[in-house]
Amino acid sequence: MYQFQDDMIAPMRRLARGAKLDGSPFAQFLHGAARPYDAVMEMISRFRLTHERPDFCIRRVPVGNREVAVTEEVALDLPYGRLLHFAKDIETPQPKVLIVAPLSGHFATLLRGTVEVMLRDHDVYITDWVNARDVPVAAGPFGVEDYVEYLIRFLEVLGPANNILAVCQPCVQALIAVSVMSQQAHPCTPRTMTLMAGPIDVRESPTEVNDLAFDNELGWFERNVIATVPNRFPGRGRRVYPGFVQLISFMMMNMDRHQSQHQKLYRHLARGETAEAERIIEFYDEYFAVLDLTAEFYLETIDRIFQKAELAKGEFTYRGDPVDPAAIRKTALLTVEGGRDDICALGQTTAAHDLCASLRPHLKRHHLQANVGHYGVFNGKRWEREIYPVVRNMILAME
């Protein structure tokens, strides 16, 4: 039904794009009415979601007192995700960091700001997850434990003396992966682990997101939010949790803010305030790019991470073996939370400190950024000026 609706609206969007005046002779004839008219056409043409990963568009970054070129390289290509490397044209080695992007309805490019800032002082890799509707059924299932296996394989590509930084939902899988590697005395176990605004223990200060998971049985989610990929896509027949459902859920939590931002966008366009409009457009171009999750990953996340809180209770198993975060003894832990986070509330991420019971005090640190919401933990001025220095210093201290 969603795809049918999108197909029906597509001609209207194309017509609106073609109807813009854009400096034509008609614009001169209409004088002051041209910009408001074009603004209306722009708003109509933007009434859409996209399902393809945008470009990171990171071409150059400052390193020391100069700017250096950045090249995207695929270090490992797997069916459900690629390990992307942002190679820089420098000779001095920098600490290797794996940024673990959420698999929660958006592409890894949502962390563009995170990557740009981290690139100043680090050799950065990121998990670049693939839209499940583009993965053939023959590739097999992809669940929570498969996600953990991918992280371990990615860390092996980075090699020894690496660092891991997880944002939001994958904080759980990152902690599991480091726990498993520590239990195995794996040579590629990270030196530092930074967990940012992640649901390590959702029983702490439950949010509206947590309440949704708690208030419905697992079968309700399978019946109501799982759908089948249409035949036109490579993943035809695959059962998925559609990305547009997740996007709508997030938007409903702050609908007033999103409406306000689009009203601002119209006003900026109508007044010819290009720079101000472009900032809003860039954000929503990224925010409205969505990917589907495999049904098994979504349902296992609801079941094992939210409803049963297996990791927090010490009951999580990986490939049949118990996972013990207390096995982590050498990986320094940094947790970061936002004081105004309405998706992952205070206390949910710091729970990792209790689980990593064998870590000595000097290997643990928590940072509370009191004046940011969820997105501000890993993007924006507060991230760049106040949170990032804490992350950088933790990694530097373990070099």
Backbone torsions as a table, in degrees:
resi	resn	phi	psi	omega
1	MET	NA	-40.1	177.5
2	TYR	-62.2	-46.5	-178.1
3	GLN	-64.3	-38.3	178.0
4	PHE	-62.2	-45.1	179.8
5	GLN	-62.7	-42.3	-179.6
6	ASP	-63.7	-39.7	178.3
7	ASP	-64.1	-36.4	-178.4
8	MET	-71.8	-33.7	-176.7
9	ILE	-83.8	-22.0	-175.2
10	ALA	-53.4	-43.6	179.0
11	PRO	-61.6	-34.9	178.4
12	MET	-64.4	-39.7	178.7
13	ARG	-65.4	-43.2	179.2
14	ARG	-63.0	-39.9	179.5
15	LEU	-63.8	-40.4	179.6
16	ALA	-65.0	-41.1	178.1
17	ARG	-62.5	-40.7	-178.6
18	GLY	-74.7	-18.1	-176.7
19	ALA	-89.1	-4.1	179.9
20	LYS	-67.0	143.0	-177.2
21	LEU	-77.4	-45.3	174.3
22	ASP	47.7	53.9	174.3
23	GLY	78.1	12.9	178.6
24	SER	-72.7	169.6	177.4
25	PRO	-56.4	-29.8	178.6
26	PHE	-64.5	-32.5	179.9
27	ALA	-63.9	-39.7	178.1
28	GLN	-67.0	-34.8	179.9
29	PHE	-67.9	-37.5	-176.9
30	LEU	-83.3	-12.9	179.1
31	HIS	52.9	-121.5	-173.0
32	GLY	-66.4	-15.2	-178.3
33	ALA	-83.1	-12.3	-174.7
34	ALA	-66.0	-46.2	-177.5
35	ARG	-64.1	-48.1	176.7
36	PRO	-58.7	-37.5	178.2
37	TYR	-63.4	-48.6	178.8
38	ASP	-62.1	-34.8	179.0
39	ALA	-63.5	-40.8	177.5
40	VAL	-62.9	-45.7	179.6
41	MET	-61.9	-38.6	178.5
42	GLU	-64.2	-43.0	-179.7
43	MET	-64.1	-39.4	178.4
44	ILE	-66.4	-42.6	-177.5
45	SER	-67.7	-21.6	-179.0
46	ARG	-90.1	2.7	-178.7
47	PHE	-78.2	75.1	-176.0
48	ARG	-165.1	161.5	168.0
49	LEU	-112.6	154.7	174.2
50	THR	-116.7	158.8	-175.0
51	HIS	-129.3	21.8	176.7
52	GLU	-121.8	143.2	-176.9
53	ARG	-65.9	126.7	173.2
54	PRO	-67.3	168.4	176.6
55	ASP	-80.8	144.8	174.6
56	PHE	-66.1	-30.9	177.6
57	CYS	56.6	35.1	175.4
58	ILE	-102.2	102.5	-175.1
59	ARG	-100.6	-37.7	-178.6
60	ARG	-143.8	147.4	177.1
61	VAL	-139.4	152.4	176.5
62	PRO	-76.4	131.5	174.1
63	VAL	-131.2	111.9	-174.8
64	GLY	66.5	-125.2	-178.0
65	ASN	-104.0	20.5	179.8
66	ARG	-145.4	165.0	175.6
67	GLU	-100.7	140.6	-179.5
68	VAL	-125.5	154.7	-180.0
69	ALA	-74.7	147.0	178.1
70	VAL	-121.9	133.9	178.8
71	THR	-124.6	128.7	176.6
72	GLU	-80.5	128.3	178.5
73	GLU	-129.8	141.2	175.8
74	VAL	-89.9	109.9	-177.6
75	ALA	-83.6	-27.5	178.1
76	LEU	-156.3	130.7	-176.7
77	ASP	-118.0	113.1	179.6
78	LEU	-119.8	162.5	-173.7
79	PRO	-55.2	-39.9	-174.3
80	TYR	-102.5	-2.4	179.9
81	GLY	-176.0	150.9	177.5
82	ARG	-112.9	151.2	170.6
83	LEU	-94.8	111.1	-176.8
84	LEU	-99.8	132.5	-179.4
85	HIS	-113.9	130.1	176.1
86	PHE	-97.4	88.4	-176.2
87	ALA	-76.8	136.5	-179.6
88	LYS	-115.2	149.8	-179.4
89	ASP	-86.2	71.0	177.9
90	ILE	-137.1	158.0	-179.6
91	GLU	-97.9	-31.1	-178.0
92	THR	-74.1	124.0	179.3
93	PRO	-67.2	144.4	177.7
94	GLN	-123.7	159.0	-179.5
95	PRO	-59.5	134.1	178.9
96	LYS	-81.8	132.6	-179.0
97	VAL	-131.8	128.8	171.6
98	LEU	-97.6	115.1	174.0
99	ILE	-90.1	122.4	-178.6
100	VAL	-97.6	109.9	-178.3
101	ALA	-83.3	149.4	178.2
102	PRO	-65.2	148.0	169.1
103	LEU	-110.5	78.7	-171.5
104	SER	-142.7	31.0	175.1
105	GLY	110.0	-12.4	177.1
106	HIS	-120.5	160.2	177.3
107	PHE	-80.8	165.2	-178.8
108	ALA	-62.3	-19.7	-179.9
109	THR	-65.0	-12.3	173.5
110	LEU	-59.9	-21.8	179.9
111	LEU	-98.2	23.6	-179.3
112	ARG	-55.2	-45.3	179.7
113	GLY	-64.0	-35.9	176.9
114	THR	-62.7	-47.4	-178.3
115	VAL	-63.4	-46.3	-177.9
116	GLU	-56.3	-43.9	-178.8
117	VAL	-71.3	-43.3	-179.3
118	MET	-63.3	-29.5	-177.6
119	LEU	-65.5	-17.7	-178.4
120	ARG	-62.7	-35.5	-173.0
121	ASP	-128.6	6.5	-172.9
122	HIS	-139.4	157.9	172.9
123	ASP	-92.4	104.6	-164.1
124	VAL	-101.9	134.1	170.3
125	TYR	-122.2	155.9	177.8
126	ILE	-144.3	148.7	174.7
127	THR	-78.7	118.1	-176.9
128	ASP	-108.0	88.7	-173.1
129	TRP	-72.6	147.3	-176.7
130	VAL	-96.8	144.2	175.6
131	ASN	-62.7	121.1	-174.3
132	ALA	-60.7	-26.5	-179.9
133	ARG	-71.6	-10.8	178.3
134	ASP	-102.5	5.6	-179.8
135	VAL	-105.0	118.3	-179.3
136	PRO	-57.1	148.7	179.3
137	VAL	-58.2	-29.7	-179.5
138	ALA	-61.4	-18.9	179.0
139	ALA	-70.9	-11.5	177.8
140	GLY	87.5	-177.6	-178.1
141	PRO	-77.9	166.1	176.2
142	PHE	-144.3	104.8	-178.8
143	GLY	-113.3	-168.9	-177.3
144	VAL	-60.5	-43.4	-179.2
145	GLU	-69.5	-31.2	174.7
146	ASP	-65.1	-37.2	176.2
147	TYR	-60.2	-45.2	179.2
148	VAL	-61.8	-42.4	179.1
149	GLU	-61.3	-39.6	177.3
150	TYR	-60.6	-43.4	-179.3
151	LEU	-61.5	-42.3	179.6
152	ILE	-63.7	-42.3	179.1
153	ARG	-65.3	-38.8	178.0
154	PHE	-64.4	-42.4	179.7
155	LEU	-64.9	-32.6	176.9
156	GLU	-65.5	-32.5	176.8
157	VAL	-67.8	-39.4	177.4
158	LEU	-64.7	-31.7	179.5
159	GLY	85.6	-177.5	179.5
160	PRO	-60.1	163.9	178.0
161	ALA	59.8	45.8	176.2
162	ASN	-106.5	175.1	177.9
163	ASN	-135.5	152.3	180.0
164	ILE	-127.2	136.7	177.8
165	LEU	-131.5	116.9	-177.8
166	ALA	-111.0	139.9	-177.9
167	VAL	-116.1	121.0	173.4
168	CYS	68.0	-129.1	-170.5
169	GLN	-50.6	-42.1	-176.4
170	PRO	-75.9	4.7	173.8
171	CYS	-56.6	-35.8	179.5
172	VAL	-64.6	-49.9	-179.0
173	GLN	-66.3	-34.7	177.5
174	ALA	-64.2	-43.6	178.3
175	LEU	-64.2	-38.5	177.5
176	ILE	-64.6	-45.6	-178.7
177	ALA	-61.0	-45.1	179.8
178	VAL	-66.5	-35.6	177.2
179	SER	-63.4	-47.4	-180.0
180	VAL	-61.9	-44.8	-179.4
181	MET	-65.8	-35.8	177.6
182	SER	-67.8	-40.1	178.3
183	GLN	-63.3	-31.5	-178.8
184	GLN	-92.1	0.1	-174.3
185	ALA	51.7	44.4	-177.4
186	HIS	-68.1	133.7	-177.4
187	PRO	-66.2	-17.8	-179.5
188	CYS	-100.2	17.9	175.6
189	THR	-61.0	131.2	-175.9
190	PRO	-61.0	150.5	174.6
191	ARG	-76.4	-36.4	178.3
192	THR	-133.4	152.6	177.0
193	MET	-133.2	115.7	177.5
194	THR	-107.2	121.3	-179.6
195	LEU	-113.0	118.5	-173.4
196	MET	-116.5	113.0	173.4
197	ALA	51.7	54.3	-178.5
198	GLY	-118.2	153.5	-174.8
199	PRO	-84.7	63.5	179.2
200	ILE	-62.0	-43.4	177.0
201	ASP	-137.9	99.2	-174.5
202	VAL	-75.8	-3.6	177.2
203	ARG	-75.9	-15.6	177.9
204	GLU	-83.0	121.5	175.8
205	SER	44.3	64.2	-176.9
206	PRO	-55.8	138.5	177.9
207	THR	-100.6	-178.9	177.2
208	GLU	-60.1	-36.5	177.6
209	VAL	-62.9	-44.7	179.4
210	ASN	-64.5	-40.9	-178.6
211	ASP	-60.5	-37.6	178.1
212	LEU	-60.2	-41.6	179.9
213	ALA	-70.0	-36.7	-176.8
214	PHE	-76.1	-32.5	-169.8
215	ASP	-84.7	-6.4	-178.9
216	ASN	-128.3	139.9	176.9
217	GLU	-70.6	161.0	-176.1
218	LEU	-58.1	-38.5	-179.4
219	GLY	-61.2	-29.7	178.8
220	TRP	-63.0	-42.5	179.5
221	PHE	-65.4	-41.5	-179.3
222	GLU	-64.2	-36.3	-179.2
223	ARG	-78.0	-31.6	-168.2
224	ASN	-105.9	-26.0	-175.4
225	VAL	-125.0	3.6	177.1
226	ILE	-100.8	133.1	-177.4
227	ALA	-134.0	171.5	-179.2
228	THR	-105.3	135.5	179.9
229	VAL	-66.0	130.0	178.1
230	PRO	-60.8	160.2	-173.0
231	ASN	-67.0	-19.0	-175.2
232	ARG	-73.2	-13.2	-173.6
233	PHE	-104.2	155.7	-178.6
234	PRO	-57.0	-30.6	-179.0
235	GLY	-89.4	25.7	-175.8
236	ARG	-48.5	132.1	178.6
237	GLY	88.8	-12.8	-179.5
238	ARG	-73.2	140.3	175.1
239	ARG	-85.0	127.6	-174.9
240	VAL	-138.3	160.7	165.8
241	TYR	-97.1	108.8	-173.0
242	PRO	-65.9	139.8	-179.9
243	GLY	-62.9	-30.6	-178.5
244	PHE	-67.8	-27.3	176.8
245	VAL	-67.4	-43.6	178.5
246	GLN	-64.1	-42.2	-179.9
247	LEU	-61.1	-46.1	179.8
248	ILE	-61.8	-39.1	179.5
249	SER	-61.3	-46.0	179.0
250	PHE	-64.9	-41.0	-177.9
251	MET	-66.1	-35.7	-179.4
252	MET	-63.6	-26.3	179.4
253	MET	-70.3	-26.8	-178.5
254	ASN	-136.8	44.8	-174.1
255	MET	-61.0	-37.5	179.6
256	ASP	-59.2	-40.8	-179.1
257	ARG	-66.9	-42.2	-179.3
258	HIS	-66.3	-39.3	176.8
259	GLN	-63.3	-42.5	179.1
260	SER	-61.4	-41.7	-179.8
261	GLN	-64.7	-38.0	179.7
262	HIS	-73.4	-30.9	173.1
263	GLN	-65.2	-40.8	176.0
264	LYS	-62.9	-41.1	179.9
265	LEU	-59.8	-45.5	179.3
266	TYR	-60.5	-45.0	-178.9
267	ARG	-62.6	-42.8	179.1
268	HIS	-61.9	-43.4	179.5
269	LEU	-65.0	-42.7	-178.5
270	ALA	-65.9	-27.6	-179.8
271	ARG	-93.9	-3.6	-178.1
272	GLY	76.5	20.9	179.9
273	GLU	-85.0	78.9	-169.5
274	THR	-63.0	-46.3	-175.8
275	ALA	-62.5	-44.6	-179.9
276	GLU	-64.5	-41.1	179.3
277	ALA	-65.5	-38.5	-176.7
278	GLU	-63.7	-35.1	179.1
279	ARG	-63.5	-41.6	178.8
280	ILE	-69.8	-41.7	180.0
281	ILE	-60.9	-44.9	-179.7
282	GLU	-60.4	-42.6	179.9
283	PHE	-62.6	-47.6	-174.6
284	TYR	-77.7	-24.2	171.6
285	ASP	-60.0	-39.7	178.5
286	GLU	-75.2	-44.8	-175.3
287	TYR	-65.4	-32.5	-178.6
288	PHE	-92.2	9.6	171.7
289	ALA	-94.8	111.5	-171.2
290	VAL	-121.9	152.9	174.7
291	LEU	-127.1	155.3	178.3
292	ASP	-89.4	148.7	176.3
293	LEU	-105.2	148.7	173.6
294	THR	-62.9	146.7	-178.5
295	ALA	-60.3	-39.2	-176.8
296	GLU	-66.5	-38.1	178.9
297	PHE	-65.9	-45.9	-178.3
298	TYR	-63.7	-47.7	-176.3
299	LEU	-68.2	-37.3	177.0
300	GLU	-66.7	-35.7	177.1
301	THR	-63.3	-46.3	177.4
302	ILE	-60.1	-46.3	-173.8
303	ASP	-72.3	-53.9	-168.5
304	ARG	-87.8	-33.8	-175.3
305	ILE	-94.4	-39.0	-177.7
306	PHE	-94.0	-62.4	-172.3
307	GLN	-69.1	-43.2	-177.3
308	LYS	-95.9	-16.5	-179.2
309	ALA	45.7	50.0	-172.9
310	GLU	-60.1	-42.7	-178.2
311	LEU	-66.1	-45.4	-178.3
312	ALA	-63.4	-31.1	-179.1
313	LYS	-89.4	-2.8	-178.1
314	GLY	76.9	25.6	-175.8
315	GLU	-113.7	3.2	-176.9
316	PHE	-75.5	137.2	175.1
317	THR	-121.3	145.0	177.6
318	TYR	-121.4	117.7	-177.0
319	ARG	53.0	37.2	175.2
320	GLY	91.3	-9.6	-178.5
321	ASP	-106.4	142.3	178.8
322	PRO	-61.6	143.6	176.8
323	VAL	-101.6	126.0	-176.1
324	ASP	-124.5	98.7	178.4
325	PRO	-60.9	-19.1	177.6
326	ALA	-67.1	-12.2	176.5
327	ALA	-73.3	-14.2	179.4
328	ILE	-76.1	114.0	-178.3
329	ARG	-123.3	-21.2	-174.4
330	LYS	-116.3	-11.7	-178.6
331	THR	-89.7	115.3	179.2
332	ALA	-67.1	141.1	-175.2
333	LEU	-114.4	128.1	171.9
334	LEU	-125.1	126.8	174.0
335	THR	-113.6	144.5	-178.7
336	VAL	-131.3	132.9	177.2
337	GLU	-133.9	154.0	176.7
338	GLY	-105.1	133.4	-175.7
339	GLY	-66.2	-22.4	-179.6
340	ARG	-111.9	24.0	-177.8
341	ASP	-74.7	116.7	179.2
342	ASP	-100.4	6.1	176.4
343	ILE	-105.9	-45.6	177.2
344	CYS	-125.3	101.0	-168.7
345	ALA	-76.4	168.4	179.2
346	LEU	-57.3	135.5	177.9
347	GLY	99.2	-23.8	-176.8
348	GLN	-70.2	-35.5	180.0
349	THR	-87.2	-37.4	-180.0
350	THR	-64.6	-14.9	176.3
351	ALA	-58.0	-21.7	178.7
352	ALA	-60.8	-29.9	-178.7
353	HIS	-64.8	-39.1	178.2
354	ASP	-69.6	-35.9	-179.6
355	LEU	-69.5	-37.3	179.2
356	CYS	-85.6	62.9	-169.9
357	ALA	-69.1	-19.3	-176.6
358	SER	-89.2	-8.6	-179.6
359	LEU	-72.2	133.5	176.8
360	ARG	-71.8	153.6	-173.3
361	PRO	-53.1	-36.7	-176.9
362	HIS	-72.5	-8.4	177.7
363	LEU	-100.1	9.6	179.3
364	LYS	-123.2	139.8	174.6
365	ARG	-153.3	143.8	175.6
366	HIS	-124.4	140.1	177.1
367	HIS	-125.6	121.3	175.3
368	LEU	-104.1	118.0	175.2
369	GLN	-98.9	97.3	-166.3
370	ALA	-66.7	-25.0	-169.8
371	ASN	-105.5	24.1	179.8
372	VAL	-130.0	153.2	171.7
373	GLY	-89.8	-163.7	-174.8
374	HIS	-61.2	-50.5	-176.1
375	TYR	-66.1	-33.2	-178.0
376	GLY	-70.2	-12.9	178.1
377	VAL	-65.9	-34.6	-174.2
378	PHE	-123.2	8.3	-179.9
379	ASN	-151.5	149.4	176.5
380	GLY	100.0	-173.8	-173.0
381	LYS	-67.5	-39.6	-179.3
382	ARG	-64.1	-41.3	176.7
383	TRP	-60.8	-48.4	-175.0
384	GLU	-66.9	-42.6	-170.6
385	ARG	-93.7	-28.0	-172.3
386	GLU	-119.8	-37.6	-178.0
387	ILE	-85.9	-45.9	-177.9
388	TYR	-56.1	-43.0	178.5
389	PRO	-56.9	-32.9	178.2
390	VAL	-68.0	-43.5	178.1
391	VAL	-62.4	-47.6	-178.5
392	ARG	-60.5	-42.2	-177.5
393	ASN	-68.5	-35.5	176.7
394	MET	-62.4	-45.9	-179.6
395	ILE	-65.6	-43.0	179.8
396	LEU	-62.3	-38.3	-178.5
397	ALA	-65.1	-24.9	-178.3
398	MET	-97.6	0.9	179.0
399	GLU	-69.7	NA	NA
